[in-house]
Amino acid sequence: MLCISDSKNQRLFRPRNIEKLKDVEFIISSGDLDLNYLDDLYNTYNKCVYFVFGNHHIKYYQDFKERIN
């Protein structure tokens, strides 16, 4: 499992790190990351991404509601 929160880490997109993390079964985000970043992680690793909305970014919750409706 890969756990992330609060700030974007572009190192996760480096080829060598993608290779190191290829056996990750799923990704958990504990909040405050924008949905585009989570989409990028999903597309890069092709793994399920589970997340909760953070208390600082209600906008992302509204965006999410629009995407699923």
C-alpha positions in Angstrom: 0.0 0.0 0.0 1.1 3.5 -0.8 -0.1 6.2 1.7 -0.1 9.9 0.7 -1.5 13.1 2.2 -1.5 16.9 2.2 1.1 17.7 -0.4 2.0 16.5 -3.9 5.2 14.5 -4.4 6.4 14.7 -7.9 9.1 12.1 -7.2 6.4 9.5 -7.3 6.3 10.0 -11.1 10.0 9.3 -11.7 10.6 6.1 -13.7 12.9 4.6 -11.1 10.3 5.2 -8.3 7.5 3.8 -10.4 9.5 0.7 -10.9 10.3 0.4 -7.1 6.6 0.9 -6.3 5.2 -1.4 -9.0 4.1 -4.0 -6.4 1.9 -1.6 -4.5 -1.6 -3.1 -4.3 -3.5 0.2 -3.8 -3.1 3.9 -2.9 -4.6 5.7 0.1 -4.9 9.4 0.3 -5.8 10.8 3.7 -6.9 14.2 2.3 -6.1 17.6 1.0 -4.8 16.5 -2.4 -6.5 17.6 -5.6 -8.4 15.1 -7.7 -6.2 15.7 -10.8 -3.1 14.6 -8.8 -5.0 11.4 -7.6 -6.0 10.8 -11.2 -2.3 11.1 -12.3 -1.4 8.5 -9.6 -4.1 6.1 -10.8 -3.0 6.5 -14.4 0.7 6.1 -13.5 0.4 3.0 -11.3 -2.9 1.5 -12.6 -4.0 0.8 -9.0 -7.1 1.6 -7.1 -7.0 5.0 -5.2 -9.0 5.3 -2.0 -9.3 8.7 -0.5 -11.1 11.0 1.9 -11.6 14.7 1.4 -9.5 16.9 3.6 -10.8 19.7 5.8 -9.0 22.4 3.7 -10.4 21.6 0.3 -14.2 21.5 0.2 -13.8 22.6 -3.5 -12.5 19.1 -4.3 -15.6 17.5 -2.8 -17.8 19.7 -5.0 -15.7 18.8 -8.1 -16.0 15.1 -7.2 -19.8 15.4 -6.8 -20.0 17.0 -10.3 -17.8 14.2 -11.8 -20.0 11.4 -10.5 -23.3 13.0 -11.4 
